């Protein structure tokens, strides 16, 4: 059963507009608990979509997708175009809907982007706990840290253990696009709470999961979406509490980057 909070949308100006749809393959809890087997293909999840993110089967790279073109970012940090028949362990993709402009000032970090999203929803009488947002931020950034992961050391190794050995890439100045989703904070484990962003550079030479980024000069759009989760995990991965994704990310201070 999907999180009840994702089924509700309060009456609002946005509620009278055509919303898009977010499709998620596999529950977050199943992924975090170590199920990295192929759940679907790149083509099935991302073809014809506006934006998306995910992770390859067996953690063979983070995924980022723009307008149906999808890249995987292996441990080298250099994006590679993914084939439609490549299999993925987890994916989230957005399609359709009406874009809304989001104002982001210079000097805003990841927390600030999340706060701006919540502020926009609040101003339009939509509770951020009751909708899913897809977001795209394009332009110039500073103090960027991106990460990717490699294959687990053993079958069933939890994602928290894998992330302890993540590969990071730091950039003082970076130009490209951040894509991702803002899920409600309340979750039974089906979804990743809060803001989750992946990135691809304009020159397609860097990308991955966004650990840190500060806006310099950007434009941003968001879409208010409905959620559909496709499961092949046979009901596995449900938990009684919220996933502490921030704790899984781990600290940046004092840790080496590549």
C-alpha positions in Angstrom: 0.0 0.0 0.0 1.3 3.5 -0.9 1.8 6.1 1.8 -1.6 7.6 2.6 -0.1 11.1 2.6 0.6 10.8 -1.1 -3.1 10.3 -2.0 -4.3 13.7 -0.8 -4.3 17.1 -2.5 -6.0 20.1 -0.8 -8.2 22.3 -2.8 -6.1 25.0 -4.3 -5.3 27.0 -7.5 -2.8 24.2 -8.4 -5.4 21.6 -7.7 -7.5 22.8 -10.6 -4.5 22.5 -13.0 -3.5 19.3 -14.9 -0.8 17.7 -12.9 1.8 15.4 -14.2 2.7 11.9 -13.0 5.8 10.6 -11.2 6.5 6.9 -11.7 8.8 5.2 -9.1 10.2 1.7 -9.6 10.8 -0.3 -6.4 10.3 1.0 -2.9 13.1 3.0 -1.2 13.2 0.6 1.7 13.9 -2.4 -0.6 16.8 -0.5 -2.2 18.2 0.7 1.2 18.1 -2.8 2.6 20.3 -4.1 -0.2 18.1 -5.2 -3.1 20.0 -3.9 -6.2 18.7 -6.4 -8.7 17.3 -5.2 -12.0 13.7 -4.0 -11.5 13.1 -2.6 -15.0 14.9 -1.1 -18.0 16.1 2.4 -18.7 13.7 2.6 -21.7 10.7 1.5 -19.7 11.3 4.0 -16.9 12.6 7.1 -18.6 11.5 7.0 -22.3 9.2 10.0 -23.0 9.7 11.5 -19.6 10.8 15.1 -18.7 13.3 14.3 -16.0 14.4 11.5 -13.7 17.0 9.9 -11.5 17.9 6.4 -10.2 20.6 3.9 -9.8 21.8 1.1 -12.0 21.4 -2.6 -11.1 24.1 -3.8 -8.8 24.9 -0.1 -8.1 26.8 0.2 -11.4 26.4 4.0 -11.4 23.9 6.8 -10.4 21.4 7.7 -13.1 20.2 11.1 -14.3 17.7 11.6 -17.1 16.6 14.7 -19.1 13.9 14.5 -21.7 14.3 10.8 -22.1 18.0 10.8 -22.6 19.6 9.0 -19.7 23.2 8.8 -18.4 24.8 6.6 -15.8 27.6 7.9 -13.7 30.1 5.1 -12.8 32.8 5.4 -10.2 35.0 7.2 -12.7 32.7 10.2 -12.4 32.3 10.6 -16.2 28.7 10.1 -17.4 28.0 7.5 -20.1 24.8 7.3 -22.1 22.7 4.4 -21.0 21.0 2.0 -23.4 17.3 1.5 -23.4 17.7 -2.2 -22.5 20.1 -1.5 -19.6 18.5 -2.6 -16.3 18.1 -0.4 -13.2 17.5 -1.2 -9.6 15.6 2.0 -8.7 14.2 4.9 -10.7 11.9 7.9 -10.4 10.7 9.7 -13.5 8.3 12.7 -14.1 6.1 13.2 -17.2 3.4 15.7 -18.2 2.1 18.5 -16.0 2.4 22.2 -16.1 5.7 23.9 -15.2 5.8 26.6 -12.5 8.7 29.0 -12.2 10.6 28.9 -8.9 12.8 31.9 -7.9 16.2 30.9 -6.4 18.6 33.7 -5.3 22.3 33.3 -5.6 24.0 31.7 -2.6 21.2 29.2 -1.9 22.3 25.7 -0.9 20.3 22.4 -1.0 18.4 23.2 2.2 17.6 26.6 0.7 16.2 25.0 -2.5 14.0 22.7 -0.4 12.8 25.7 1.6 12.0 27.6 -1.6 9.9 24.7 -2.8 8.0 24.5 0.4 7.5 28.3 0.4 6.1 28.2 -3.1 3.7 25.4 -2.2 2.6 27.2 0.9 1.9 30.4 -1.0 -0.4 28.4 -3.4 -2.2 26.7 -0.5 -0.7 23.3 -1.1 0.9 21.4 1.8 4.3 20.0 0.8 3.3 17.0 2.9 0.5 16.2 0.5 2.1 16.4 -3.0 5.2 15.2 -4.9 7.2 17.9 -6.7 9.6 17.3 -9.6 12.2 20.0 -10.0 14.8 21.2 -12.5 17.5 23.8 -11.7 19.7 25.0 -14.6 22.7 27.3 -14.6 25.9 28.0 -12.6 26.8 26.7 -9.2 29.6 26.9 -6.7 31.0 24.5 -4.1 29.5 21.5 -5.8 30.1 18.0 -4.4 28.7 15.1 -6.5 28.9 11.4 -5.7 28.5 8.0 -7.2 28.8 4.5 -5.9 30.2 1.2 -7.0 29.2 -2.4 -6.8 28.5 -3.7 -3.2 31.2 -5.9 -1.6 28.7 -8.7 -1.0 25.1 -9.6 -1.8 22.6 -7.8 0.4 25.1 -5.2 1.6 22.9 -2.4 3.0 23.0 0.9 1.1 24.3 2.7 4.2 27.4 0.5 4.1 27.9 1.1 0.4 27.6 4.9 0.8 30.4 4.8 3.4 32.7 4.1 0.5 31.1 6.5 -2.0 33.3 8.3 -4.6 33.0 12.1 -4.5 33.9 14.8 -7.0 34.3 18.4 -6.0 34.0 21.5 -8.1 34.6 25.1 -7.1 32.5 26.3 -10.2 30.1 24.0 -12.0 27.6 24.5 -14.9 24.8 22.2 -15.5 21.4 20.9 -14.5 20.1 19.5 -11.2 17.0 17.3 -11.5 15.1 15.6 -8.8 12.1 15.3 -6.5 10.7 16.6 -3.3 8.7 13.9 -1.5 6.7 14.4 1.7 8.7 14.0 4.9 6.2 11.5 6.3 6.7 8.0 4.8 6.4 4.4 5.7 9.5 3.6 3.7 8.1 3.5 0.2 9.7 6.8 -0.8 12.8 8.9 -0.1 11.7 11.8 2.2 12.6 15.3 1.4 14.6 16.7 -1.5 16.6 14.2 -3.7 18.7 15.6 -6.5 21.0 14.3 -9.3 23.1 16.3 -11.7 24.5 16.4 -15.2 27.0 19.0 -16.4 26.5 21.0 -19.5 29.6 19.4 -21.1 28.4 15.9 -20.0 31.7 15.3 -18.3 30.5 15.2 -14.7 27.4 14.2 -12.8 25.9 12.0 -10.1 24.0 12.3 -6.8 24.2 15.9 -5.4 25.8 16.0 -2.0 26.3 19.8 -2.0 25.7 22.7 -4.3 25.3 26.5 -4.0 23.4 28.5 -6.6 25.2 31.2 -8.5 23.0 32.1 -11.4 20.2 29.7 -12.1 16.6 29.3 -13.4 14.3 26.7 -11.8 11.0 25.0 -12.6 8.8 22.7 -10.6 5.9 20.5 -11.4 3.2 19.3 -8.9 2.7 15.6 -9.5 0.7 12.5 -8.6 2.7 9.4 -7.7 2.5 5.9 -9.0 4.9 3.2 -7.6 5.6 0.1 -9.6 6.8 -2.7 -7.4 8.6 -5.9 -8.1 9.8 -6.3 -4.5 6.8 -8.5 -3.6 5.9 -6.2 -0.7 9.3 -6.1 0.8 10.9 -3.1 2.4 8.0 -1.6 4.3 9.0 -0.1 7.6 7.1 1.4 10.5 9.2 4.5 10.7 10.6 7.2 8.4 13.9 6.6 6.6 16.6 8.9 7.9 18.1 9.6 4.5 20.2 12.5 5.9 21.9 10.0 8.3 22.5 7.6 5.4 24.2 10.4 3.5 26.8 10.9 6.2 28.9 14.0 7.0 31.0 15.8 4.4 33.3 17.6 6.8 36.7 16.1 7.2 36.3 13.4 4.6 38.3 13.2 1.5 37.0 13.9 -2.0 38.2 12.6 -5.3 
